[in-house]
């Protein structure tokens, strides 16, 4: 068995049936091994797209997402989405080809210290030095990717190890994963007592808590604890429009439990401006570094620090029935989360469809669609999408603040759920990153629907410049009024439609659905600032 066969057969035994990749010299042995193993390769147009798709696969399925890139320029093209996957807490295995171990230090073709580059972006990065290290390295990385807090890992595979004989006829026995660490019983009792005594508690979860495969767990916890479990996955934090006016209610909480939610800029670093002056804070996190940060930032306000998988810890608690008076508080929280009353008047439009009307038209379509999956991508327009569109399964551009992955996310979601209706909402700036992946969608028969809100500019940056420097200092924000994104989709073998009103958008959505093809709807949009549902201070990022 060759090294390449050992890697691919092991992945197949671990349940991997799909790999997202762009071909290159150093990974051809892995491609060849995929044929015999029956693993499907989704062949993309840019390396970044492969990692974005692996990220989306992990988010939608709850399984390991796998991307495979070639050496040097190949893997470096995948670094930005690797950062996004780390911030989204997505279990992604990034496999890269590499120059041969036997040529290390000799100036080999595309020789590069890949591990040094990817280590800051992953939970673990490894480069085996012999065929004997291949199998243990792969199992170690997969286990690390799936362990709390989930995240990406990287395996660099030297070419000479892929083409060398391993001396094995059969796969080695699978490494056993270590038993999960049980939360400290005394700490669980303390946590249960805190939750029971609190009249106005809030439980904030991290991005993992927002995933579709976590929905049942989240609902069970809410029922048992009598408190809403609120996932946070946006860099706008409490200003995330999908959280309504929660930030205005937050200061009234008397107990805040950070259940896997990192204490960071999205929560005002734990300051009174975000969390209020009086709430006590309990932190449950698998990462000791996050517990240390919470202790440093919160001081005496931190009443419990527990190193554990948050869901396991909350599920393991023995909790009495929630206090009767808490129902009114939960109703207040739910009302705040539903609130979509915008503060301030929208910017004057130019006669084009407004972003709220666009999103409400899309939501009407999603409400009657079969197994809808929603992808939200972009700056200001992405926030409108998050506020006014929803679906049982959702992917947003996430904590990294990166934009441009929407088409990639949608394609992976459609491949993971072939019978689902997958719709991506994105701005015209965002569309420019990976519009050519519509070719991938056509080749893979992934009939996604891409709706582009076209306001002819990078609207987030336009608004920052207007606010900070004034209208006479605008630069680098305008986009072309002659760009016909829908015609690109048609030219690539998909379907394309233009829309200028809610009625024409509704018609286009129906036509796109009936086409059975990957489709792009180019909608003329009035550019407006992201919706705001509660008073708050401007974030450190300017958004």
Secondary structure as GFF3:
##gff-version 3
##sequence-region A 1 543
A	DSSP	alpha_helix	3	13	.	.	.	ID=ss1
A	DSSP	beta_strand	18	21	.	.	.	ID=ss2
A	DSSP	three_ten_helix	25	27	.	.	.	ID=ss3
A	DSSP	alpha_helix	28	37	.	.	.	ID=ss4
A	DSSP	beta_strand	40	43	.	.	.	ID=ss5
A	DSSP	alpha_helix	47	61	.	.	.	ID=ss6
A	DSSP	beta_strand	65	69	.	.	.	ID=ss7
A	DSSP	alpha_helix	73	76	.	.	.	ID=ss8
A	DSSP	alpha_helix	79	87	.	.	.	ID=ss9
A	DSSP	beta_strand	92	98	.	.	.	ID=ss10
A	DSSP	three_ten_helix	101	103	.	.	.	ID=ss11
A	DSSP	alpha_helix	114	118	.	.	.	ID=ss12
A	DSSP	three_ten_helix	119	121	.	.	.	ID=ss13
A	DSSP	beta_strand	124	127	.	.	.	ID=ss14
A	DSSP	alpha_helix	132	146	.	.	.	ID=ss15
A	DSSP	beta_strand	153	158	.	.	.	ID=ss16
A	DSSP	alpha_helix	159	162	.	.	.	ID=ss17
A	DSSP	alpha_helix	185	197	.	.	.	ID=ss18
A	DSSP	beta_strand	201	205	.	.	.	ID=ss19
A	DSSP	three_ten_helix	207	210	.	.	.	ID=ss20
A	DSSP	three_ten_helix	212	214	.	.	.	ID=ss21
A	DSSP	alpha_helix	215	225	.	.	.	ID=ss22
A	DSSP	beta_strand	229	231	.	.	.	ID=ss23
A	DSSP	three_ten_helix	237	239	.	.	.	ID=ss24
A	DSSP	three_ten_helix	241	243	.	.	.	ID=ss25
A	DSSP	alpha_helix	246	250	.	.	.	ID=ss26
A	DSSP	beta_strand	255	259	.	.	.	ID=ss27
A	DSSP	three_ten_helix	265	270	.	.	.	ID=ss28
A	DSSP	alpha_helix	272	275	.	.	.	ID=ss29
A	DSSP	beta_strand	280	285	.	.	.	ID=ss30
A	DSSP	alpha_helix	288	298	.	.	.	ID=ss31
A	DSSP	three_ten_helix	299	301	.	.	.	ID=ss32
A	DSSP	beta_strand	302	307	.	.	.	ID=ss33
A	DSSP	alpha_helix	310	316	.	.	.	ID=ss34
A	DSSP	alpha_helix	326	338	.	.	.	ID=ss35
A	DSSP	beta_strand	353	354	.	.	.	ID=ss36
A	DSSP	alpha_helix	355	367	.	.	.	ID=ss37
A	DSSP	beta_strand	372	377	.	.	.	ID=ss38
A	DSSP	alpha_helix	380	388	.	.	.	ID=ss39
A	DSSP	beta_strand	393	396	.	.	.	ID=ss40
A	DSSP	alpha_helix	406	416	.	.	.	ID=ss41
A	DSSP	beta_strand	421	427	.	.	.	ID=ss42
A	DSSP	alpha_helix	428	434	.	.	.	ID=ss43
A	DSSP	alpha_helix	437	443	.	.	.	ID=ss44
A	DSSP	beta_strand	449	454	.	.	.	ID=ss45
A	DSSP	alpha_helix	459	468	.	.	.	ID=ss46
A	DSSP	three_ten_helix	471	473	.	.	.	ID=ss47
A	DSSP	alpha_helix	485	491	.	.	.	ID=ss48
A	DSSP	beta_strand	495	499	.	.	.	ID=ss49
A	DSSP	alpha_helix	502	515	.	.	.	ID=ss50
A	DSSP	beta_strand	519	526	.	.	.	ID=ss51
###
